[in-house]
Amino acid sequence: MKKFGDLPIYFIIIGLLLNIIIYFYNRVPFINLMIRSSIVIILFAAIGYFLAFVLNDAHTALANNAKRMVTVAGKQTNSASTIDIRLDSEEEDELLKILPLSKDEEFVEVNPESFKTFMNKD
């Protein structure tokens, strides 16, 4: 709360100034002015402290998020995904027969029946 620690003090000063300005427009007894001033001090201090706490938490959350984004961006130099599938040698040979052989055939439609027979061997 270093950055927003003095926010309650500003709220109290503004509240007291408003209370005194209202006193000059609406003349009230001095006792009522003091009671209103003490209520203003308590309420505005509580509101200022709460607002300082919320703003400090928001500031730290944004700072942590920014640091995390910088570290994630630094780690993502290689964005290529890799898929590691482990198969038995017999299943691997059968799977290679089903897969296309060249890059031109990479996106060729494959018969689903051949995959069903491969999957039903378990």
Backbone as a printed PyTorch tensor [residue, N CA C, xyz], in Angstrom:
tensor([[[  0.8150,  -1.1950,   0.0000],
         [  0.0000,   0.0000,   0.0000],
         [  0.8540,   1.2540,   0.0000]],

        [[  2.0800,   1.1350,  -0.4870],
         [  2.9470,   2.2960,  -0.5170],
         [  2.4040,   3.3660,  -1.4540]],

        [[  1.9250,   2.9200,  -2.5870],
         [  1.4890,   3.8720,  -3.5950],
         [  0.1760,   4.5640,  -3.2140]],

        [[ -0.7360,   3.8440,  -2.5940],
         [ -2.0490,   4.3800,  -2.2660],
         [ -2.2500,   4.5430,  -0.7570]],

        [[ -1.1970,   4.5390,   0.0080],
         [ -1.2950,   4.5890,   1.4630],
         [ -1.8360,   5.8960,   2.0110]],

        [[ -1.6160,   6.9830,   1.3090],
         [ -2.0790,   8.2780,   1.8040],
         [ -3.4560,   8.6630,   1.2670]],

        [[ -4.1120,   7.7690,   0.5660],
         [ -5.4500,   8.0400,   0.0330],
         [ -6.4880,   8.3100,   1.1270]],

        [[ -6.4970,   7.5810,   2.2700],
         [ -7.4640,   7.8980,   3.3290],
         [ -7.3070,   9.3190,   3.8770]],

        [[ -6.0890,   9.8080,   3.9290],
         [ -5.8590,  11.1690,   4.4350],
         [ -6.4890,  12.1920,   3.4980]],

        [[ -6.3350,  11.9740,   2.1970],
         [ -6.9540,  12.8870,   1.2330],
         [ -8.4720,  12.8630,   1.3520]],

        [[ -9.0380,  11.6740,   1.5440],
         [-10.4870,  11.5750,   1.7150],
         [-10.9510,  12.3260,   2.9620]],

        [[-10.2220,  12.1950,   4.0490],
         [-10.6050,  12.8830,   5.2950],
         [-10.5490,  14.3940,   5.1130]],

        [[ -9.4900,  14.8820,   4.4930],
         [ -9.3520,  16.3370,   4.2900],
         [-10.4650,  16.8640,   3.3960]],

        [[-10.7610,  16.1660,   2.3220],
         [-11.8430,  16.5960,   1.4230],
         [-13.1820,  16.5630,   2.1500]],

        [[-13.4180,  15.5170,   2.9520],
         [-14.6710,  15.4270,   3.7060],
         [-14.8210,  16.5450,   4.7140]],

        [[-13.7510,  16.8690,   5.4170],
         [-13.8260,  17.9580,   6.3930],
         [-14.0320,  19.3070,   5.7100]],

        [[-13.3780,  19.5230,   4.5770],
         [-13.5850,  20.7700,   3.8510],
         [-15.0320,  20.8980,   3.3650]],

        [[-15.5790,  19.7960,   2.8560],
         [-16.9880,  19.8330,   2.4450],
         [-17.9090,  20.0960,   3.6400]],

        [[-17.5820,  19.5130,   4.7740],
         [-18.3890,  19.7120,   5.9740],
         [-18.3440,  21.1720,   6.4220]],

        [[-17.1930,  21.7890,   6.3600],
         [-17.0700,  23.1890,   6.7620],
         [-17.7720,  24.1050,   5.7610]],

        [[-17.6680,  23.7990,   4.4760],
         [-18.3600,  24.6080,   3.4630],
         [-19.8660,  24.5200,   3.6660]],

        [[-20.3600,  23.3190,   3.9300],
         [-21.7930,  23.1570,   4.1770],
         [-22.1970,  23.8960,   5.4620]],

        [[-21.3070,  23.9550,   6.4490],
         [-21.5900,  24.6810,   7.7010],
         [-21.8260,  26.1600,   7.4090]],

        [[-21.0440,  26.7580,   6.5010],
         [-21.2160,  28.1760,   6.2170],
         [-22.4970,  28.4620,   5.4400]],

        [[-22.9530,  27.5110,   4.6380],
         [-24.2190,  27.7080,   3.9290],
         [-25.4260,  27.4330,   4.8110]],

        [[-25.3520,  26.4210,   5.6290],
         [-26.4450,  26.0660,   6.5520],
         [-25.9120,  26.1860,   7.9760]],

        [[-26.2220,  27.2610,   8.6160],
         [-25.7240,  27.4810,   9.9780],
         [-26.3570,  26.4610,  10.9220]],

        [[-25.4800,  25.6630,  11.5340],
         [-25.9130,  24.6780,  12.5340],
         [-25.1230,  24.9480,  13.8020]],

        [[-25.5890,  24.4720,  14.9270],
         [-24.8220,  24.6670,  16.1710],
         [-23.4550,  23.9860,  16.0830]],

        [[-22.5400,  24.4940,  16.8830],
         [-21.1650,  23.9970,  16.8690],
         [-21.0990,  22.5290,  17.2660]],

        [[-21.9380,  22.0890,  18.1820],
         [-21.9460,  20.6890,  18.6200],
         [-22.3390,  19.7810,  17.4440]],

        [[-23.3250,  20.1870,  16.6920],
         [-23.7160,  19.3920,  15.5170],
         [-22.5890,  19.3390,  14.4790]],

        [[-21.8790,  20.4420,  14.3220],
         [-20.7510,  20.4640,  13.3940],
         [-19.6680,  19.4830,  13.8300]],

        [[-19.3880,  19.4240,  15.1210],
         [-18.3580,  18.5050,  15.6210],
         [-18.7980,  17.0400,  15.4870]],

        [[-20.0650,  16.7720,  15.7370],
         [-20.5730,  15.3990,  15.5770],
         [-20.4960,  14.9920,  14.1070]],

        [[-20.9240,  15.8920,  13.2280],
         [-20.8470,  15.5920,  11.8010],
         [-19.4050,  15.4230,  11.3470]],

        [[-18.4980,  16.2140,  11.9010],
         [-17.0860,  16.1090,  11.5260],
         [-16.4980,  14.7740,  11.9670]],

        [[-16.8500,  14.3240,  13.1670],
         [-16.3280,  13.0350,  13.6170],
         [-16.8900,  11.8890,  12.7790]],

        [[-18.1610,  11.9890,  12.3810],
         [-18.7530,  10.9640,  11.5170],
         [-18.0830,  10.9840,  10.1380]],

        [[-17.8270,  12.1930,   9.6230],
         [-17.1520,  12.3200,   8.3320],
         [-15.7540,  11.7140,   8.3940]],

        [[-15.0380,  11.9640,   9.4850],
         [-13.6860,  11.4120,   9.6310],
         [-13.7280,   9.8910,   9.6190]],

        [[-14.6360,   9.3020,  10.3680],
         [-14.7070,   7.8370,  10.4380],
         [-15.1080,   7.2440,   9.0840]],

        [[-16.1630,   7.7830,   8.4820],
         [-16.6490,   7.2290,   7.2130],
         [-15.6550,   7.4250,   6.0680]],

        [[-15.1270,   8.6200,   5.9510],
         [-14.2060,   8.8780,   4.8490],
         [-12.8830,   8.1410,   5.0350]],

        [[-12.4420,   7.9500,   6.2790],
         [-11.2330,   7.1600,   6.5150],
         [-11.4720,   5.7030,   6.1150]],

        [[-12.6330,   5.1600,   6.4570],
         [-12.9450,   3.7810,   6.0900],
         [-13.0400,   3.6290,   4.5750]],

        [[-13.7110,   4.5710,   3.9130],
         [-13.8310,   4.5110,   2.4530],
         [-12.4580,   4.6690,   1.7990]],

        [[-11.6490,   5.5860,   2.3000],
         [-10.3050,   5.7880,   1.7440],
         [ -9.4220,   4.5760,   1.9400]],

        [[ -9.4870,   3.9560,   3.1230],
         [ -8.6820,   2.7650,   3.3700],
         [ -9.1280,   1.6140,   2.4730]],

        [[-10.4360,   1.4260,   2.3360],
         [-10.9560,   0.3620,   1.4760],
         [-10.5480,   0.5880,   0.0260]],

        [[-10.6760,   1.8170,  -0.4620],
         [-10.3030,   2.1300,  -1.8260],
         [ -8.7980,   1.9500,  -2.0460]],

        [[ -7.9830,   2.3380,  -1.0650],
         [ -6.5420,   2.1510,  -1.1770],
         [ -6.2000,   0.6620,  -1.2240]],

        [[ -6.8700,  -0.1360,  -0.4210],
         [ -6.6330,  -1.5820,  -0.4040],
         [ -6.9980,  -2.2030,  -1.7480]],

        [[ -8.1500,  -1.8260,  -2.2950],
         [ -8.6010,  -2.3770,  -3.5820],
         [ -7.6750,  -1.9380,  -4.7090]],

        [[ -7.3020,  -0.6720,  -4.7430],
         [ -6.4160,  -0.1880,  -5.7960],
         [ -5.0360,  -0.8110,  -5.7040]],

        [[ -4.5520,  -1.0470,  -4.4940],
         [ -3.2550,  -1.6840,  -4.3270],
         [ -3.3000,  -3.1320,  -4.8210]],

        [[ -4.3660,  -3.8590,  -4.4940],
         [ -4.5030,  -5.2310,  -4.9780],
         [ -4.6110,  -5.2740,  -6.4990]],

        [[ -5.3540,  -4.3430,  -7.0770],
         [ -5.4780,  -4.2920,  -8.5370],
         [ -4.1310,  -3.9760,  -9.1770]],

        [[ -3.3790,  -3.0800,  -8.5610],
         [ -2.0700,  -2.7140,  -9.0960],
         [ -1.1170,  -3.9040,  -9.0490]],

        [[ -1.0920,  -4.6240,  -7.9350],
         [ -0.2020,  -5.7820,  -7.8430],
         [ -0.6390,  -6.8950,  -8.7970]],

        [[ -1.9420,  -7.0810,  -8.9790],
         [ -2.4200,  -8.1050,  -9.9160],
         [ -2.0190,  -7.7520, -11.3460]],

        [[ -2.1500,  -6.4940, -11.7230],
         [ -1.7440,  -6.0800, -13.0610],
         [ -0.2370,  -6.2120, -13.2570]],

        [[  0.5300,  -5.8810, -12.2310],
         [  1.9850,  -6.0110, -12.3340],
         [  2.3910,  -7.4790, -12.4660]],

        [[  1.7670,  -8.3560, -11.6690],
         [  2.0820,  -9.7830, -11.7590],
         [  1.6790, -10.3440, -13.1140]],

        [[  0.5450,  -9.9100, -13.6400],
         [  0.0950, -10.3740, -14.9420],
         [  1.0610,  -9.9180, -16.0350]],

        [[  1.5300,  -8.6850, -15.9430],
         [  2.4780,  -8.1740, -16.9320],
         [  3.7910,  -8.9470, -16.8810]],

        [[  4.2720,  -9.2530, -15.6660],
         [  5.5020, -10.0360, -15.5380],
         [  5.3160, -11.4320, -16.1070]],

        [[  4.1570, -12.0420, -15.8380],
         [  3.8870, -13.3870, -16.3360],
         [  3.8140, -13.3980, -17.8560]],

        [[  3.2130, -12.3600, -18.4340],
         [  3.1170, -12.2980, -19.8930],
         [  4.4990, -12.1370, -20.5260]],

        [[  5.3860, -11.3840, -19.8650],
         [  6.7370, -11.2130, -20.3850],
         [  7.4880, -12.5420, -20.3310]],

        [[  7.3490, -13.2840, -19.2470],
         [  8.0520, -14.5640, -19.1480],
         [  7.4690, -15.5900, -20.1140]],

        [[  6.1610, -15.5830, -20.3060],
         [  5.5440, -16.5120, -21.2550],
         [  5.9740, -16.1750, -22.6720]],

        [[  6.0360, -14.8940, -23.0000],
         [  6.4620, -14.4890, -24.3390],
         [  7.9240, -14.8670, -24.5670]],

        [[  8.7380, -14.8000, -23.5450],
         [ 10.1360, -15.1850, -23.6670],
         [ 10.3120, -16.6780, -23.8420]],

        [[  9.4510, -17.4590, -23.2340],
         [  9.5570, -18.9120, -23.3150],
         [  9.0140, -19.4660, -24.6220]],

        [[  8.1520, -18.7280, -25.3020],
         [  7.5150, -19.2270, -26.5070],
         [  8.2960, -18.8520, -27.7590]],

        [[  9.5980, -19.0860, -27.7620],
         [ 10.3780, -18.8080, -28.9620],
         [ 10.1100, -19.8520, -30.0280]],

        [[  9.9040, -21.1010, -29.6220],
         [  9.5800, -22.1610, -30.5670],
         [  8.1210, -22.5300, -30.3760]],

        [[  7.2970, -22.1110, -31.3230],
         [  5.8660, -22.3380, -31.1640],
         [  5.3810, -23.5760, -31.9110]],

        [[  6.3030, -24.3630, -32.4510],
         [  5.9010, -25.5700, -33.1610],
         [  5.4610, -26.6190, -32.1470]],

        [[  4.3480, -27.2520, -32.4260],
         [  3.8480, -28.2670, -31.5050],
         [  4.3770, -29.6260, -31.9220]],

        [[  4.6120, -30.4560, -30.9350],
         [  5.0710, -31.8080, -31.2030],
         [  4.1170, -32.7810, -30.5500]],

        [[  3.8640, -33.8580, -31.2540],
         [  3.0030, -34.9070, -30.7320],
         [  3.8400, -36.1710, -30.6680]],

        [[  3.8950, -36.7450, -29.4970],
         [  4.6840, -37.9540, -29.3010],
         [  3.7250, -39.1090, -29.0450]],

        [[  3.6760, -40.0550, -30.0080],
         [  2.8000, -41.2100, -29.8840],
         [  3.6830, -42.4540, -29.8480]],

        [[  3.5110, -43.2410, -28.8240],
         [  4.2890, -44.4750, -28.6870],
         [  3.4300, -45.6650, -29.1170]],

        [[  3.9560, -46.4550, -30.0420],
         [  3.2390, -47.6200, -30.5490],
         [  4.1520, -48.8370, -30.5400]],

        [[  3.5530, -49.9960, -30.5110],
         [  4.3220, -51.2260, -30.6890],
         [  4.7790, -51.3000, -32.1330]],

        [[  5.7940, -52.0930, -32.3830],
         [  6.3340, -52.1670, -33.7390],
         [  5.3360, -52.7580, -34.7220]],

        [[  4.5180, -53.7210, -34.2990],
         [  3.5260, -54.3160, -35.2010],
         [  2.4460, -53.2910, -35.5580]],

        [[  1.9690, -52.5630, -34.5550],
         [  0.9490, -51.5490, -34.8040],
         [  1.5100, -50.4050, -35.6350]],

        [[  2.7720, -50.0990, -35.4270],
         [  3.3880, -49.0130, -36.1760],
         [  3.4480, -49.3420, -37.6640]],

        [[  3.7830, -50.5740, -38.0040],
         [  3.8320, -50.9680, -39.4070],
         [  2.4490, -50.8780, -40.0490]],

        [[  1.4360, -51.3060, -39.3320],
         [  0.0820, -51.2380, -39.8730],
         [ -0.3860, -49.7840, -40.0210]],

        [[ -0.0010, -48.9530, -39.0730],
         [ -0.3920, -47.5430, -39.1440],
         [  0.3070, -46.8470, -40.3050]],

        [[  1.5500, -47.1810, -40.5380],
         [  2.2830, -46.5680, -41.6480],
         [  1.6970, -46.9590, -42.9920]],

        [[  1.0950, -48.1330, -43.1000],
         [  0.4460, -48.5440, -44.3440],
         [ -0.7780, -47.6780, -44.6250]],

        [[ -1.4470, -47.2400, -43.5570],
         [ -2.6610, -46.4540, -43.7270],
         [ -2.3410, -44.9960, -44.0660]],

        [[ -1.2710, -44.4470, -43.4900],
         [ -0.9420, -43.0290, -43.6540],
         [ -0.4610, -42.7290, -45.0660]],

        [[ -0.6500, -41.5000, -45.5390],
         [ -0.1750, -41.1350, -46.8820],
         [  1.3520, -41.1310, -46.9290]],

        [[  1.8880, -41.3510, -48.1210],
         [  3.3340, -41.4900, -48.2670],
         [  4.0390, -40.1770, -48.5870]],

        [[  3.4200, -39.3050, -49.3440],
         [  4.0850, -38.0580, -49.7180],
         [  3.3490, -36.8630, -49.1170]],

        [[  3.9790, -35.6850, -49.2210],
         [  3.3540, -34.4780, -48.6730],
         [  2.1400, -34.0620, -49.4850]],

        [[  2.1110, -34.3960, -50.7590],
         [  0.9460, -34.0680, -51.5780],
         [ -0.2790, -34.8470, -51.1250]],

        [[ -0.0430, -36.0290, -50.5970],
         [ -1.1400, -36.8820, -50.1520],
         [ -1.4460, -36.7010, -48.6670]],

        [[ -0.8590, -35.7090, -48.0630],
         [ -0.9970, -35.5360, -46.6140],
         [ -2.4340, -35.2740, -46.1970]],

        [[ -3.1770, -34.5290, -47.0000],
         [ -4.5430, -34.1890, -46.6400],
         [ -5.5650, -34.9250, -47.5100]],

        [[ -5.1900, -36.0900, -47.9280],
         [ -6.0880, -36.9050, -48.7340],
         [ -7.0760, -37.5950, -47.8070]],

        [[ -8.2970, -37.7270, -48.2670],
         [ -9.3250, -38.3720, -47.4700],
         [ -9.0080, -39.8620, -47.3270]],

        [[ -9.0740, -40.3410, -46.0860],
         [ -8.7470, -41.7320, -45.7870],
         [-10.0390, -42.4560, -45.4480]],

        [[-10.0990, -43.6980, -45.8400],
         [-11.2800, -44.5070, -45.5760],
         [-11.4110, -44.7600, -44.0740]],

        [[-12.5240, -44.4070, -43.4550],
         [-12.6780, -44.6310, -42.0180],
         [-12.7010, -46.1000, -41.6130]],

        [[-13.0420, -46.9720, -42.5480],
         [-13.0750, -48.4090, -42.2440],
         [-11.6840, -48.9320, -41.9180]],

        [[-10.6730, -48.3800, -42.5610],
         [ -9.3130, -48.8550, -42.2770],
         [ -8.8950, -48.4740, -40.8620]],

        [[ -9.3430, -47.2990, -40.3850],
         [ -9.0500, -46.9170, -39.0030],
         [ -9.8550, -47.7550, -38.0190]],

        [[-11.0780, -48.0960, -38.3790],
         [-11.8920, -48.9160, -37.4850],
         [-11.2880, -50.2900, -37.3090]],

        [[-10.8020, -50.8700, -38.3620],
         [-10.1700, -52.1860, -38.2330],
         [ -8.8920, -52.0930, -37.4050]],

        [[ -8.1710, -50.9990, -37.5650],
         [ -6.9490, -50.8090, -36.7720],
         [ -7.2710, -50.6390, -35.2920]],

        [[ -8.3120, -49.8940, -34.9920],
         [ -8.6760, -49.6310, -33.5900],
         [ -9.3330, -50.8290, -32.9290]],

        [[ -9.9910, -51.6820, -33.6780],
         [-10.6850, -52.8340, -33.1100],
         [ -9.7910, -54.0250, -32.8670]],

        [[ -8.4990, -53.9210, -33.1480],
         [ -7.5870, -55.0440, -32.9450],
         [ -7.2530, -55.2560, -31.4750]],

        [[ -7.5710, -54.3220, -30.6140],
         [ -7.2380, -54.4640, -29.1810],
         [ -7.9660, -55.5390, -28.5500]]])
